Amino acid sequence: MLVEVGNIVEGRVSGITNFGAFVQLPGGKTGLVHISEIAEHYVKDINAHLKDNQIVKVKVISVDANGKISLSIKKALEPKPAVKSSRPADIDWNKSNNDSMSFEERLSKFMKDSDEKMHDLKKNFESKRGGGGYRKSTQFIKI
């Protein structure tokens, strides 16, 4: 079988190192799956993901002039379905949960909620700093 960039093939793990795993491909060629191409998440220990002689699907990422083959397991996995996001054109801007409230009332409610959240955050932050910062003096000096 001809190894071409972009092909997804099955291979057998022939060796595991601290930087990746070597995979024996059909046709007798060997390629390397770098540790960053094993899984979507951070991989600290390759042995937790792969074992010797394990059959894996890999995607051929590149083949250089010297014949070195770079492979990826995570790119060979089935693509996750795309999440459809709402475009601004799809949103009915005139519809709201509280049609009875005017813009000023909504703005006032938002400002009140925002002030309460900011007060809670400051109070929480100051309690972690040890008492709320500095104190103002209550004594007055006569001039």
C-alpha positions as CSV (number, residue, x, y, z in Angstrom):
1,M,0.0,0.0,0.0
2,L,1.3,3.4,-0.9
3,V,1.7,5.8,2.0
4,E,0.3,9.2,1.0
5,V,-0.2,12.4,3.0
6,G,-3.9,12.6,4.1
7,N,-4.5,8.8,4.0
8,I,-6.0,7.1,7.1
9,V,-4.5,3.6,7.6
10,E,-4.3,1.0,10.3
11,G,-1.0,0.1,11.8
12,R,0.5,-1.8,14.7
13,V,2.4,0.0,17.5
14,S,5.9,-1.4,17.3
15,G,7.7,0.8,19.9
16,I,6.9,3.3,22.6
17,T,9.3,6.1,23.6
18,N,8.9,9.1,25.9
19,F,8.3,11.4,22.9
20,G,6.0,9.3,20.8
21,A,5.2,5.9,19.4
22,F,6.4,4.1,16.3
23,V,3.7,2.5,14.2
24,Q,4.4,-0.3,11.6
25,L,2.3,0.5,8.5
26,P,1.1,-1.8,5.7
27,G,3.9,-2.3,3.2
28,G,6.6,-2.6,5.9
29,K,7.1,1.1,6.5
30,T,7.3,2.7,10.0
31,G,6.1,6.1,11.0
32,L,6.1,8.1,14.2
33,V,3.1,9.4,16.2
34,H,4.4,12.3,18.2
35,I,3.1,12.5,21.8
36,S,1.2,15.7,20.9
37,E,-0.7,13.8,18.2
38,I,-1.9,10.9,20.4
39,A,-5.0,12.5,21.9
40,E,-7.0,15.7,22.0
41,H,-6.0,16.4,25.6
42,Y,-2.6,16.6,27.2
43,V,-0.8,13.3,27.3
44,K,1.7,12.9,30.1
45,D,2.3,9.2,29.8
46,I,2.0,7.5,26.4
47,N,1.7,4.1,28.1
48,A,-1.7,5.1,29.5
49,H,-3.0,5.5,25.9
50,L,-1.0,2.9,23.8
51,K,0.4,-0.6,24.3
52,D,2.9,-2.5,22.2
53,N,1.3,-4.5,19.3
54,Q,-1.9,-2.5,19.6
55,I,-3.7,-1.9,16.3
56,V,-4.4,1.8,15.8
57,K,-5.9,4.0,13.0
58,V,-3.5,6.8,12.0
59,K,-3.5,9.6,9.5
60,V,-0.4,10.4,7.5
61,I,0.5,14.0,8.2
62,S,3.8,14.2,6.2
63,V,6.5,12.3,4.5
64,D,9.8,14.1,4.2
65,A,12.6,13.7,1.6
66,N,14.4,11.2,3.8
67,G,11.3,9.0,4.0
68,K,10.4,9.8,7.6
69,I,6.6,9.5,8.1
70,S,4.8,11.6,10.6
71,L,1.5,10.2,11.8
72,S,-1.5,11.4,14.0
73,I,-4.0,9.3,15.9
74,K,-6.1,12.3,17.0
75,K,-6.6,13.5,13.4
76,A,-7.6,10.0,12.3
77,L,-10.5,10.0,14.8
78,E,-14.0,10.7,13.6
79,P,-14.6,14.4,13.4
80,K,-16.9,15.8,16.1
81,P,-20.2,17.3,14.7
82,A,-20.0,21.0,14.4
83,V,-22.1,22.9,16.9
84,K,-24.5,25.2,15.1
85,S,-24.3,28.7,16.5
86,S,-27.0,31.3,16.2
87,R,-26.1,34.0,13.8
88,P,-27.3,37.5,14.6
89,A,-29.7,37.3,11.7
90,D,-31.4,34.3,13.2
91,I,-32.1,36.0,16.5
92,D,-35.4,37.9,16.9
93,W,-34.2,41.1,18.6
94,N,-37.7,42.4,19.1
95,K,-38.7,39.4,21.2
96,S,-37.7,39.3,24.9
97,N,-38.6,37.5,28.0
98,N,-40.1,40.5,29.6
99,D,-42.0,42.4,26.9
100,S,-43.7,44.5,29.6
101,M,-40.4,46.1,30.7
102,S,-39.2,49.2,29.0
103,F,-35.6,49.7,28.0
104,E,-34.9,52.0,30.9
105,E,-36.3,49.4,33.4
106,R,-34.2,46.6,31.9
107,L,-31.1,48.8,32.0
108,S,-31.9,49.7,35.6
109,K,-32.3,46.0,36.5
110,F,-29.0,45.2,34.8
111,M,-27.1,47.9,36.6
112,K,-28.5,46.8,40.0
113,D,-27.6,43.2,39.4
114,S,-24.2,44.2,38.2
115,D,-23.5,46.4,41.2
116,E,-24.6,43.5,43.5
117,K,-22.2,41.1,41.8
118,M,-19.3,43.6,41.9
119,H,-20.0,44.3,45.6
120,D,-19.9,40.5,46.3
121,L,-16.7,40.1,44.4
122,K,-15.0,42.9,46.2
123,K,-16.1,41.7,49.5
124,N,-14.8,38.2,48.7
125,F,-11.5,39.5,47.4
126,E,-10.9,41.8,50.4
127,S,-11.7,39.0,52.9
128,K,-9.0,36.9,51.3
129,R,-6.5,39.8,51.5
130,G,-7.0,40.1,55.2
131,G,-9.5,42.6,56.3
132,G,-10.4,44.9,53.6
133,G,-7.4,47.1,52.9
134,Y,-6.8,50.4,54.7
135,R,-8.9,52.3,57.2
136,K,-9.6,55.9,57.1
137,S,-8.9,58.0,60.1
138,T,-11.9,59.4,61.9
139,Q,-9.9,62.2,63.6
140,F,-10.0,65.7,62.3
141,I,-7.1,68.1,62.5
142,K,-7.9,71.7,63.3
143,I,-5.9,74.3,61.4
